[in-house]
Structures are given as structure tokens and as C-alpha cells.
Amino acid sequence: MNDDVWLFSYGTLQQEGVQIATFGRLLEGCADALPGYATVPFEITDPEVIATSGKKFHTMASPSGNPADEVPGVVFRITPAELAAADTYEVSDYKRISVRLKSGLEAFVYVGA
């Protein structure tokens, strides 16, 4: 039985270096969008995440209250073990939730905690 899950990324999890460091492989994904959300800049203070992503400022998705808003990104099919690795990569200012993407897929995404 295939227990893979979908993970939507609008930020650094799309970067090849972050994928190699986090999952040990490059992910294949498809363009999608997260409706009803907008992004804001967010300063990362975890030195390991900054070293992995090469960025001190990431973006954070938050509900916008406007169904016309959407955050573009990429949806990846990953294993539950890889989802756990993504949980480890993301700092505590983010929380993982389940959402319905514009395509209709149910996916996990990290948003503001």
C-alpha cells in the first residue's frame, strides 16, 4: 500500500540544496497554489536552517481572509519519513496543517504557528 503524502512548498523546500540536506534526494513536483493565503517575510534565527537554505529571511503563509488570494508553489509526493524530516527542518514558528490546494489535492503545508 502506498502511504505517500503530498507536501506543498511555497519557499525554501523548493531549493535543491534544501531538498538534498532534508530528504537526501531531489523531489519532483508540480506547480499548484494555496488559496485564501498570503505570504509575509519572516526572519529565521536558527543557524542550521539559515546554513541549509542560505537565507535569513523566509516567507510565511497566513490566512488572508480573502478567497481570491493565493500563494503559488510546488506540491511534492513524499514519504511519511520525509514528512518527519521536513518537520525537523522547519522552525517552531511554523506549524504543519492539512489543506486543499487549488488543484483539489489534499496536502500538508507549513504556515505561521
All heavy atoms as an XYZ file, in Angstrom:
856
protein
N       0.840     -1.193      0.000
C       0.000      0.000      0.000
C       0.882      1.252      0.000
O       1.856      1.341      0.731
C      -0.894     -0.019      1.244
C      -1.841      1.152      1.299
S      -2.954      0.983      2.712
C      -2.873      2.645      3.321
N       0.533      2.196     -0.829
C       1.298      3.433     -0.925
C       0.798      4.414      0.122
O      -0.334      4.850      0.085
C       1.128      4.004     -2.347
C       1.969      5.235     -2.570
O       2.433      5.868     -1.633
N       2.178      5.560     -3.817
N       1.682      4.754      1.077
C       1.267      5.697      2.112
C       1.936      7.059      1.932
O       2.074      7.815      2.881
C       1.515      5.124      3.516
C       2.964      4.713      3.742
O       3.776      4.818      2.804
O       3.283      4.289      4.857
N       2.383      7.346      0.690
C       2.970      8.648      0.411
C       1.968      9.758      0.706
O       0.756      9.547      0.698
C       3.398      8.763     -1.063
C       4.661      7.960     -1.365
O       5.264      7.400     -0.434
O       5.028      7.903     -2.546
N       2.499     10.935      0.987
C       1.683     12.107      1.276
C       2.095     13.238      0.342
O       3.149     13.189     -0.287
C       1.837     12.546      2.755
C       1.319     11.458      3.692
C       3.271     12.908      3.084
N       1.260     14.255      0.265
C       1.564     15.441     -0.535
C       2.041     16.551      0.391
O       1.462     16.759      1.453
C       0.325     15.905     -1.301
C      -0.089     14.942     -2.361
C      -1.113     14.036     -2.290
C       0.486     14.778     -3.656
N      -1.193     13.328     -3.464
C      -0.219     13.749     -4.319
C       1.549     15.395     -4.330
C       0.082     13.341     -5.615
C       1.853     14.977     -5.614
C       1.129     13.960     -6.240
N       3.090     17.248     -0.027
C       3.621     18.382      0.714
C       3.703     19.572     -0.232
O       4.337     19.489     -1.282
C       5.011     18.068      1.275
C       5.706     19.222      2.013
C       4.931     19.594      3.283
C       7.141     18.850      2.352
N       3.053     20.669      0.150
C       3.072     21.895     -0.648
C       4.148     22.823     -0.101
O       4.216     23.068      1.094
C       1.708     22.591     -0.592
C       1.658     23.866     -1.388
C       1.614     23.835     -2.770
C       1.662     25.098     -0.755
C       1.560     25.011     -3.507
C       1.613     26.278     -1.476
C       1.568     26.230     -2.864
N       4.997     23.327     -0.995
C       6.039     24.272     -0.598
C       5.904     25.559     -1.387
O       5.768     25.538     -2.609
C       7.429     23.684     -0.844
O       8.415     24.691     -0.654
N       5.978     26.676     -0.677
C       5.985     27.995     -1.313
C       7.305     28.697     -1.029
O       7.467     29.869     -1.339
C       4.802     28.846     -0.817
C       4.733     28.967      0.691
C       5.417     29.981      1.351
C       4.009     28.054      1.448
C       5.375     30.093      2.733
C       3.964     28.158      2.827
C       4.656     29.175      3.465
O       4.617     29.277      4.824
N       8.249     27.970     -0.426
C       9.501     28.602     -0.008
C      10.715     27.726     -0.211
O      10.874     27.093     -1.255
N      11.554     27.653      0.834
C      12.885     27.057      0.688
C      12.882     25.557      0.433
O      13.884     25.034     -0.061
C      13.749     27.353      1.927
O      13.121     26.798      3.086
C      13.951     28.852      2.106
N      11.799     24.849      0.729
C      11.773     23.411      0.427
C      11.764     23.149     -1.081
O      11.898     22.011     -1.516
C      10.581     22.720      1.097
C      10.717     22.496      2.606
C       9.418     21.979      3.194
C      11.856     21.537      2.924
N      11.638     24.210     -1.883
C      11.747     24.064     -3.339
C      13.219     24.094     -3.788
O      13.516     23.704     -4.911
C      10.992     25.184     -4.059
C       9.493     25.154     -3.812
C       8.789     26.298     -4.486
O       8.786     26.414     -5.704
N       8.207     27.189     -3.687
N      14.124     24.551     -2.920
C      15.537     24.671     -3.278
C      16.209     23.301     -3.291
O      16.053     22.512     -2.353
C      16.278     25.569     -2.274
C      15.839     27.003     -2.274
C      16.526     27.814     -1.181
O      15.914     28.697     -0.598
N      17.789     27.505     -0.870
N      17.009     23.034     -4.347
C      17.670     21.735     -4.471
C      18.548     21.424     -3.263
O      18.526     20.311     -2.744
C      18.503     21.681     -5.757
C      17.638     21.610     -7.002
C      18.447     21.410     -8.278
O      19.698     21.340     -8.213
O      17.811     21.324     -9.341
N      19.324     22.408     -2.794
C      20.209     22.171     -1.656
C      19.457     21.815     -0.392
O      19.898     20.964      0.390
N      18.316     22.461     -0.185
C      17.484     22.169      0.988
C      16.898     20.760      0.863
O      16.850     20.006      1.838
C      16.377     23.229      1.165
C      15.390     22.822      2.254
C      16.997     24.594      1.498
N      16.477     20.383     -0.341
C      15.918     19.041     -0.546
C      16.971     17.967     -0.287
O      16.690     16.977      0.402
C      15.365     18.900     -1.967
C      14.117     19.720     -2.190
C      13.573     19.589     -3.596
O      13.999     18.742     -4.374
N      12.616     20.447     -3.926
N      18.180     18.153     -0.802
C      19.251     17.171     -0.586
C      19.561     17.056      0.906
O      19.665     15.961      1.454
C      20.526     17.562     -1.376
C      20.269     17.506     -2.892
C      21.711     16.680     -0.979
C      20.037     16.126     -3.456
N      19.678     18.214      1.590
C      20.006     18.211      3.023
C      18.879     17.612      3.863
O      19.138     16.944      4.864
C      20.310     19.632      3.489
N      17.634     17.850      3.464
C      16.483     17.427      4.270
C      16.019     16.012      3.934
O      15.693     15.232      4.823
C      15.312     18.414      4.081
O      15.775     19.736      4.377
C      14.140     18.086      4.995
N      15.980     15.680      2.632
C      15.399     14.402      2.195
C      16.422     13.430      1.611
O      16.089     12.284      1.343
C      14.314     14.658      1.134
C      13.264     15.649      1.574
C      13.138     16.865      0.940
C      12.410     15.371      2.625
C      12.178     17.798      1.340
C      11.448     16.279      3.041
C      11.338     17.499      2.394
N      17.634     13.909      1.337
C      18.645     13.046      0.735
C      18.425     12.790     -0.740
O      19.051     11.920     -1.335
N      17.515     13.540     -1.347
C      17.226     13.384     -2.781
C      16.539     14.651     -3.288
O      16.059     15.463     -2.501
C      16.322     12.177     -3.040
C      14.893     12.355     -2.526
C      14.040     11.112     -2.758
N      12.677     11.281     -2.258
C      11.606     11.529     -3.033
N      11.737     11.644     -4.350
N      10.404     11.651     -2.507
N      16.491     14.772     -4.621
C      15.719     15.855     -5.229
C      14.287     15.384     -5.393
O      14.038     14.242     -5.785
C      16.300     16.239     -6.594
C      17.655     16.936     -6.567
C      18.117     17.241     -7.989
C      17.582     18.214     -5.752
N      13.348     16.252     -5.084
C      11.927     15.925     -5.210
C      11.411     16.351     -6.572
O      11.885     17.331     -7.146
C      11.127     16.652     -4.125
C      11.534     16.400     -2.679
C      10.645     17.216     -1.741
C      11.480     14.933     -2.323
N      10.446     15.606     -7.086
C       9.757     16.006     -8.317
C       8.411     16.573     -7.902
O       7.695     15.957     -7.119
C       9.552     14.802     -9.233
C      10.838     14.281     -9.846
C      10.588     13.123    -10.794
O       9.502     13.081    -11.420
O      11.466     12.265    -10.900
N       8.088     17.739     -8.437
C       6.843     18.370     -8.037
C       6.093     18.975     -9.198
O       6.569     19.009    -10.325
N       4.893     19.441     -8.889
C       4.031     20.101     -9.869
C       3.600     21.447     -9.296
O       3.353     21.568     -8.098
C       2.770     19.274    -10.114
S       3.083     17.641    -10.755
N       3.485     22.429    -10.177
C       3.014     23.746     -9.748
C       1.590     23.632     -9.212
O       0.774     22.881     -9.744
C       3.065     24.721    -10.918
N       1.317     24.360     -8.144
C      -0.017     24.394     -7.552
C      -0.112     25.701     -6.775
O       0.804     26.526     -6.835
C      -0.242     23.176     -6.646
C      -1.703     22.723     -6.615
O      -2.604     23.589     -6.743
O      -1.949     21.518     -6.448
N      -1.187     25.904     -6.050
C      -1.353     27.133     -5.270
C      -2.191     26.850     -4.042
O      -3.026     25.936     -4.021
C      -1.991     28.228     -6.119
N      -1.960     27.686     -3.016
C      -2.676     27.599     -1.757
C      -3.676     28.747     -1.694
O      -3.299     29.898     -1.491
C      -1.662     27.698     -0.600
C      -2.212     27.701      0.820
C      -3.003     26.431      1.110
C      -1.061     27.862      1.805
N      -4.974     28.462     -1.912
C      -5.976     29.533     -1.930
C      -6.273     30.085     -0.534
O      -6.192     29.361      0.456
C      -7.219     28.862     -2.520
C      -6.903     27.430     -2.731
C      -5.538     27.155     -2.207
N      -6.625     31.387     -0.495
C      -7.045     32.008      0.752
C      -5.904     32.395      1.678
O      -6.126     32.704      2.838
N      -4.680     32.358      1.170
C      -3.497     32.695      1.967
C      -2.676     33.758      1.252
O      -2.770     33.921      0.042
C      -2.606     31.462      2.174
C      -3.090     30.538      3.265
C      -4.205     29.727      3.062
C      -2.447     30.465      4.489
C      -4.664     28.877      4.055
C      -2.900     29.615      5.489
C      -3.998     28.828      5.268
O      -4.448     27.997      6.254
N      -1.857     34.458      2.025
C      -0.879     35.412      1.504
C       0.412     35.186      2.288
O       0.386     34.610      3.381
C      -1.370     36.844      1.670
N       1.546     35.638      1.748
C       2.812     35.453      2.456
C       3.331     36.773      3.003
O       3.065     37.842      2.460
C       3.900     34.841      1.556
O       4.093     35.681      0.423
C       3.535     33.441      1.113
N       4.065     36.646      4.097
C       4.756     37.782      4.708
C       6.203     37.355      4.936
O       6.480     36.165      5.129
C       4.111     38.188      6.058
C       2.704     38.723      5.837
C       4.079     37.041      7.040
N       7.152     38.308      4.886
C       8.546     37.956      5.167
C       8.699     37.550      6.634
O       7.987     38.073      7.501
C       9.328     39.231      4.880
C       8.353     40.254      4.466
C       6.973     39.709      4.577
N       9.587     36.615      6.877
C       9.805     36.122      8.228
C      11.296     35.896      8.443
O      11.941     35.234      7.641
C       9.026     34.816      8.439
C       9.256     34.216      9.794
C       8.687     34.793     10.919
C      10.066     33.117      9.947
C       8.920     34.264     12.174
C      10.302     32.583     11.207
C       9.726     33.154     12.323
N      11.837     36.443      9.544
C      13.269     36.292      9.835
C      13.526     35.002     10.592
O      12.942     34.755     11.649
C      13.776     37.481     10.651
C      15.279     37.415     10.875
C      15.852     38.644     11.578
O      15.081     39.587     11.854
O      17.050     38.646     11.840
N      14.422     34.187     10.046
C      14.821     32.923     10.667
C      16.005     33.194     11.594
O      16.935     33.909     11.214
C      15.223     31.891      9.577
C      14.046     31.565      8.662
C      15.804     30.620     10.197
C      12.898     30.825      9.312
N      15.977     32.611     12.788
C      17.090     32.785     13.721
C      17.862     31.481     13.947
O      18.937     31.504     14.534
C      16.585     33.311     15.081
O      15.590     32.421     15.576
C      15.985     34.706     14.927
N      17.341     30.339     13.474
C      18.011     29.047     13.643
C      19.205     28.979     12.694
O      19.031     28.959     11.476
C      17.020     27.915     13.352
C      17.604     26.537     13.587
O      18.748     26.277     13.155
O      16.918     25.700     14.198
N      20.452     28.932     13.230
C      21.628     28.954     12.365
C      21.701     27.773     11.399
O      22.203     27.912     10.285
C      22.812     28.930     13.340
C      22.258     28.839     14.712
C      20.764     28.892     14.644
N      21.173     26.616     11.813
C      21.205     25.439     10.941
C      20.297     25.633      9.726
O      20.657     25.287      8.603
C      20.773     24.202     11.739
C      21.420     22.927     11.264
C      21.168     21.783     12.228
O      21.609     21.861     13.394
O      20.511     20.817     11.793
N      19.117     26.192      9.941
C      18.182     26.441      8.839
C      18.751     27.515      7.902
O      18.675     27.384      6.683
C      16.783     26.837      9.373
C      15.858     27.263      8.240
C      16.176     25.678     10.144
N      19.360     28.548      8.477
C      19.983     29.593      7.650
C      21.105     28.986      6.806
O      21.212     29.258      5.605
C      20.511     30.754      8.520
C      19.346     31.483      9.193
C      21.347     31.725      7.680
C      19.763     32.471     10.273
N      21.925     28.121      7.424
C      23.020     27.483      6.691
C      22.489     26.589      5.574
O      23.035     26.580      4.463
C      23.888     26.668      7.657
N      21.423     25.855      5.844
C      20.857     24.941      4.839
C      20.215     25.705      3.688
O      20.428     25.384      2.528
C      19.819     24.000      5.488
O      20.456     23.263      6.533
C      19.247     23.016      4.472
N      19.439     26.737      4.015
C      18.693     27.467      2.982
C      19.504     28.585      2.342
O      19.190     29.031      1.246
C      17.412     28.067      3.565
O      17.727     29.116      4.477
N      20.535     29.066      3.062
C      21.307     30.198      2.571
C      20.562     31.515      2.708
O      20.948     32.528      2.141
N      19.462     31.499      3.459
C      18.623     32.692      3.589
C      18.252     32.936      5.039
O      17.820     32.019      5.734
C      17.322     32.519      2.793
C      17.512     32.374      1.309
C      16.169     32.180      0.630
C      16.356     32.041     -0.875
N      15.090     31.903     -1.560
N      18.378     34.192      5.459
C      17.948     34.573      6.803
C      16.464     34.916      6.804
O      15.772     34.742      7.796
C      18.767     35.772      7.289
C      18.493     36.146      8.722
C      19.444     37.228      9.211
C      19.185     37.519     10.667
N      20.179     38.403     11.251
N      15.956     35.407      5.667
C      14.546     35.764      5.567
C      13.820     34.755      4.684
O      14.212     34.531      3.549
C      14.374     37.193      5.020
C      14.765     38.229      6.018
C      16.051     38.734      6.040
C      13.856     38.682      6.976
C      16.440     39.678      6.991
C      14.224     39.620      7.924
C      15.519     40.120      7.930
N      12.816     34.120      5.253
C      11.963     33.184      4.533
C      10.593     33.856      4.401
O      10.398     34.972      4.858
C      11.847     31.874      5.319
C      13.122     31.094      5.377
N      13.139     29.741      5.590
C      14.414     31.455      5.258
C      14.384     29.304      5.599
N      15.181     30.331      5.407
N       9.650     33.153      3.781
C       8.282     33.663      3.736
C       7.415     32.766      4.614
O       7.729     31.600      4.828
C       7.713     33.686      2.301
O       7.832     32.392      1.743
C       8.442     34.699      1.439
N       6.345     33.337      5.123
C       5.409     32.592      5.955
C       4.004     32.840      5.425
O       3.621     33.994      5.235
C       5.529     33.052      7.410
C       4.609     32.298      8.355
S       4.815     32.843     10.060
C       6.367     32.062     10.480
N       3.270     31.769      5.176
C       1.889     31.901      4.706
C       0.957     32.044      5.899
O       1.107     31.361      6.909
C       1.488     30.689      3.874
N       0.005     32.954      5.758
C      -1.022     33.159      6.769
C      -2.369     33.301      6.065
O      -2.425     33.834      4.957
C      -0.753     34.444      7.551
O       0.475     34.364      8.221
N      -3.457     32.860      6.710
C      -4.774     33.053      6.106
C      -5.015     34.549      5.879
O      -4.751     35.362      6.754
C      -5.743     32.503      7.141
C      -4.929     31.657      8.059
C      -3.535     32.207      8.018
N      -5.490     34.890      4.685
C      -5.682     36.300      4.348
C      -7.112     36.757      4.565
O      -7.384     37.948      4.590
C      -5.309     36.538      2.879
O      -6.244     35.871      2.042
N      -8.034     35.797      4.679
C      -9.438     36.164      4.782
C     -10.067     36.473      3.431
O     -11.252     36.744      3.338
N      -9.265     36.430      2.373
C      -9.755     36.708      1.028
C      -9.609     35.455      0.170
O      -8.490     35.048     -0.140
C      -8.961     37.863      0.401
C      -9.461     38.233     -0.983
O     -10.257     37.528     -1.590
N      -8.966     39.338     -1.493
N     -10.724     34.822     -0.227
C     -10.637     33.588     -1.008
C      -9.968     33.784     -2.369
O      -9.506     32.820     -2.980
C     -12.085     33.126     -1.163
C     -12.945     34.232     -0.659
C     -12.092     35.208      0.094
N      -9.875     35.030     -2.839
C      -9.226     35.293     -4.127
C      -7.700     35.281     -4.008
O      -7.001     35.130     -5.016
C      -9.690     36.628     -4.696
N      -7.174     35.442     -2.800
C      -5.719     35.393     -2.610
C      -5.231     33.962     -2.794
O      -5.953     33.011     -2.492
C      -5.337     35.849     -1.196
C      -5.442     37.350     -1.008
O      -5.488     38.078     -2.022
O      -5.491     37.786      0.160
N      -3.997     33.831     -3.259
C      -3.386     32.509     -3.306
C      -1.876     32.633     -3.290
O      -1.316     33.638     -3.728
C      -3.851     31.691     -4.514
C      -3.503     32.263     -5.866
C      -4.031     31.405     -7.011
O      -5.135     30.848     -6.909
O      -3.312     31.306     -8.015
N      -1.248     31.611     -2.736
C       0.203     31.542     -2.656
C       0.666     30.493     -3.657
O       0.311     29.325     -3.532
C       0.661     31.167     -1.229
C       2.172     30.974     -1.182
C       0.213     32.216     -0.222
N       1.455     30.894     -4.675
C       1.951     29.924     -5.633
C       3.074     29.087     -5.031
O       3.795     29.543     -4.146
C       2.472     30.799     -6.785
C       2.853     32.090     -6.129
C       1.908     32.258     -4.965
N       3.201     27.868     -5.518
C       4.269     26.997     -5.048
C       4.290     25.697     -5.812
O       3.794     25.618     -6.938
N       4.849     24.682     -5.176
C       5.014     23.370     -5.799
C       4.547     22.311     -4.810
O       4.829     22.405     -3.614
C       6.497     23.121     -6.181
C       6.694     21.740     -6.773
C       6.990     24.193     -7.153
N       3.839     21.307     -5.316
C       3.401     20.196     -4.473
C       4.261     18.978     -4.808
O       4.511     18.683     -5.983
C       1.882     19.914     -4.612
C       1.493     19.468     -6.006
C       1.419     18.907     -3.566
N       4.750     18.318     -3.761
C       5.629     17.157     -3.898
C       4.988     15.945     -3.258
O       4.368     16.058     -2.200
C       6.964     17.406     -3.177
C       7.728     18.602     -3.652
C       7.750     19.774     -2.911
C       8.437     18.559     -4.838
C       8.475     20.880     -3.327
C       9.163     19.664     -5.275
C       9.186     20.821     -4.526
N       5.201     14.757     -3.867
C       4.791     13.493     -3.247
C       6.001     12.983     -2.462
O       7.063     12.775     -3.044
C       4.376     12.475     -4.303
C       3.874     11.164     -3.688
C       3.698     10.085     -4.729
N       2.642     10.392     -5.678
C       1.397      9.936     -5.602
N       1.035      9.149     -4.615
N       0.521     10.238     -6.524
N       5.816     12.809     -1.150
C       6.911     12.362     -0.291
C       6.430     11.238      0.620
O       5.236     10.999      0.741
C       7.486     13.529      0.554
C       6.436     14.105      1.502
C       8.081     14.611     -0.353
C       6.982     15.117      2.502
N       7.381     10.593      1.274
C       7.052      9.509      2.205
C       6.777     10.094      3.594
O       7.194     11.217      3.894
C       8.222      8.514      2.314
O       9.322      9.182      2.947
C       8.631      7.971      0.947
N       6.105      9.328      4.456
C       5.919      9.787      5.836
C       7.254     10.079      6.534
O       7.343     11.027      7.323
C       5.161      8.641      6.499
C       4.379      8.022      5.371
C       5.315      8.110      4.182
N       8.289      9.299      6.256
C       9.610      9.552      6.861
C      10.163     10.894      6.377
O      10.777     11.636      7.151
C      10.583      8.423      6.529
N       9.941     11.215      5.102
C      10.391     12.509      4.582
C       9.583     13.657      5.179
O      10.122     14.741      5.424
C      10.318     12.518      3.046
C      11.385     11.636      2.427
C      11.212     11.408      0.935
O      10.063     11.437      0.438
O      12.230     11.196      0.263
N       8.299     13.420      5.452
C       7.484     14.439      6.118
C       8.047     14.714      7.515
O       8.139     15.867      7.935
C       6.024     13.998      6.188
C       5.050     15.014      6.762
C       5.003     16.286      5.923
C       3.659     14.405      6.877
N       8.462     13.668      8.208
C       9.080     13.837      9.530
C      10.380     14.633      9.408
O      10.679     15.477     10.263
C       9.330     12.473     10.173
N      11.145     14.404      8.341
C      12.382     15.163      8.112
C      12.058     16.633      7.850
O      12.766     17.529      8.323
C      13.167     14.562      6.944
N      10.984     16.897      7.126
C      10.563     18.283      6.881
C      10.145     18.949      8.185
O      10.452     20.122      8.418
C       9.417     18.320      5.864
N       9.477     18.192      9.060
C       9.098     18.726     10.376
C      10.342     19.170     11.147
O      10.324     20.184     11.841
C       8.357     17.669     11.206
C       6.922     17.453     10.762
O       6.373     18.280     10.016
O       6.345     16.427     11.189
N      11.413     18.406     11.034
C      12.666     18.720     11.720
C      13.317     19.965     11.119
O      13.874     20.789     11.841
C      13.628     17.521     11.638
O      12.987     16.401     12.243
C      14.933     17.791     12.361
N      13.232     20.107      9.795
C      13.820     21.268      9.117
C      13.104     22.566      9.486
O      13.734     23.583      9.738
C      13.786     21.056      7.593
C      14.119     22.313      6.798
C      15.422     22.779      6.718
C      13.116     23.031      6.155
C      15.722     23.944      6.009
C      13.407     24.191      5.441
C      14.717     24.637      5.364
O      15.008     25.779      4.670
N      11.784     22.536      9.519
C      11.010     23.759      9.766
C      11.154     24.199     11.226
O      11.082     23.374     12.135
C       9.526     23.541      9.441
C       9.257     23.286      7.973
C       9.519     24.482      7.068
O       9.768     25.597      7.568
O       9.474     24.294      5.841
N      11.340     25.495     11.446
C      11.480     26.021     12.808
C      10.113     26.066     13.488
O       9.075     25.988     12.831
C      12.151     27.418     12.804
C      13.578     27.319     12.270
C      11.345     28.437     12.028
N      10.108     26.235     14.801
C       8.875     26.140     15.584
C       7.890     27.280     15.307
O       6.744     27.213     15.737
C       9.200     26.087     17.074
O       9.857     27.276     17.472
N       8.328     28.307     14.582
C       7.414     29.396     14.228
C       6.417     28.956     13.154
O       5.466     29.667     12.862
C       8.205     30.607     13.721
C       9.164     31.112     14.785
O       8.687     31.735     15.744
O      10.376     30.852     14.673
N       6.690     27.796     12.535
C       5.790     27.229     11.527
C       5.073     26.042     12.125
O       5.618     25.330     12.968
C       6.586     26.743     10.301
C       7.189     27.824      9.456
C       8.450     28.326      9.730
C       6.499     28.338      8.364
C       9.021     29.311      8.938
C       7.064     29.332      7.564
C       8.324     29.813      7.858
O       8.883     30.784      7.076
N       3.847     25.823     11.662
C       3.125     24.604     12.044
C       2.657     23.932     10.755
O       2.388     24.592      9.750
C       1.942     24.921     12.955
C       0.846     25.747     12.275
C      -0.314     26.034     13.202
C      -1.345     26.916     12.494
N      -2.462     27.276     13.354
N       2.574     22.597     10.801
C       2.125     21.840      9.629
C       0.625     21.631      9.747
O       0.132     21.163     10.770
C       2.853     20.502      9.555
C       2.338     19.620      8.431
C       3.220     18.438      8.137
N       3.692     17.673      9.263
C       3.091     16.581      9.731
N       1.953     16.149      9.229
N       3.633     15.917     10.736
N      -0.089     21.984      8.673
C      -1.533     21.763      8.622
C      -1.876     21.055      7.311
O      -1.067     21.018      6.383
C      -2.324     23.095      8.724
C      -2.015     24.023      7.545
C      -2.063     23.781     10.059
C      -2.956     25.221      7.431
N      -3.064     20.503      7.263
C      -3.568     19.877      6.050
C      -4.500     20.866      5.347
O      -5.333     21.500      6.003
C      -4.325     18.598      6.406
O      -4.815     17.985      5.233
N      -4.320     21.024      4.043
C      -5.116     21.982      3.267
C      -5.565     21.353      1.959
O      -5.037     20.333      1.535
C      -4.287     23.260      2.947
C      -3.929     24.015      4.214
C      -3.038     22.920      2.145
N      -6.547     21.983      1.321
C      -6.936     21.605     -0.038
C      -6.331     22.659     -0.963
O      -6.605     23.846     -0.839
C      -8.448     21.543     -0.206
C      -8.837     21.071     -1.622
C     -10.303     20.706     -1.760
N     -10.737     19.647     -0.859
C     -10.520     18.338     -1.049
N      -9.843     17.927     -2.087
N     -10.983     17.459     -0.191
N      -5.498     22.199     -1.889
C      -4.845     23.099     -2.829
C      -5.777     23.464     -3.976
O      -6.842     22.856     -4.145
C      -3.562     22.451     -3.378
C      -2.501     22.121     -2.326
C      -1.343     21.372     -2.960
C      -2.018     23.386     -1.634
N      -5.367     24.432     -4.777
C      -6.167     24.890     -5.910
C      -6.503     23.726     -6.854
O      -7.588     23.666     -7.411
C      -5.394     25.990     -6.662
C      -6.196     26.678     -7.734
C      -5.418     27.846     -8.310
C      -6.259     28.603     -9.312
N      -5.509     29.762     -9.844
N      -5.561     22.770     -6.986
C      -5.761     21.601     -7.859
C      -6.790     20.632     -7.302
O      -7.236     19.728     -8.012
C      -4.438     20.858     -8.023
O      -4.054     20.305     -6.758
N      -7.128     20.775     -6.005
C      -8.031     19.829     -5.358
C      -7.303     18.808     -4.497
O      -7.934     18.085     -3.739
N      -5.981     18.728     -4.617
C      -5.212     17.796     -3.800
C      -5.261     18.194     -2.332
O      -5.217     19.374     -2.010
C      -3.731     17.805     -4.219
C      -3.298     16.965     -5.404
C      -1.817     17.189     -5.674
C      -3.571     15.502     -5.166
N      -5.326     17.187     -1.458
C      -5.151     17.403     -0.021
C      -3.653     17.296      0.230
O      -3.026     16.302     -0.140
C      -5.867     16.303      0.779
C      -7.352     16.478      0.846
C      -7.789     17.535      1.866
O      -7.086     17.739      2.873
O      -8.843     18.131      1.636
N      -3.068     18.322      0.842
C      -1.623     18.329      1.073
C      -1.321     18.948      2.423
O      -2.123     19.681      2.993
C      -0.923     19.118     -0.029
N      -0.123     18.636      2.906
C       0.381     19.312      4.094
C       1.127     20.570      3.655
O       1.706     20.618      2.573
C       1.344     18.408      4.868
C       0.651     17.247      5.534
C       0.856     15.958      5.088
C      -0.197     17.462      6.611
C       0.218     14.893      5.709
C      -0.840     16.397      7.228
C      -0.630     15.108      6.777
N       1.104     21.576      4.514
C       1.837     22.827      4.255
C       2.238     23.398      5.611
O       1.562     23.159      6.615
C       0.981     23.838      3.451
C      -0.241     24.281      4.231
C       1.802     25.034      3.014
N       3.347     24.130      5.611
C       3.809     24.800      6.836
C       3.382     26.263      6.747
O       3.716     26.955      5.786
C       5.325     24.694      6.979
C       5.759     23.249      7.195
C       6.116     22.457      6.123
C       5.753     22.688      8.461
C       6.493     21.136      6.300
C       6.113     21.364      8.659
C       6.480     20.596      7.575
O       6.842     19.282      7.771
N       2.640     26.704      7.763
C       2.138     28.089      7.834
C       2.560     28.674      9.183
O       3.087     27.973     10.045
C       0.610     28.147      7.650
C       0.199     27.604      6.280
C      -0.109     27.387      8.758
N       2.269     29.949      9.378
C       2.609     30.601     10.639
C       1.938     29.927     11.817
O       0.747     29.630     11.759
N       2.719     29.659     12.859
C       2.204     28.954     14.036
C       1.312     29.848     14.884
O       1.455     31.039     14.888
C       3.355     28.414     14.881
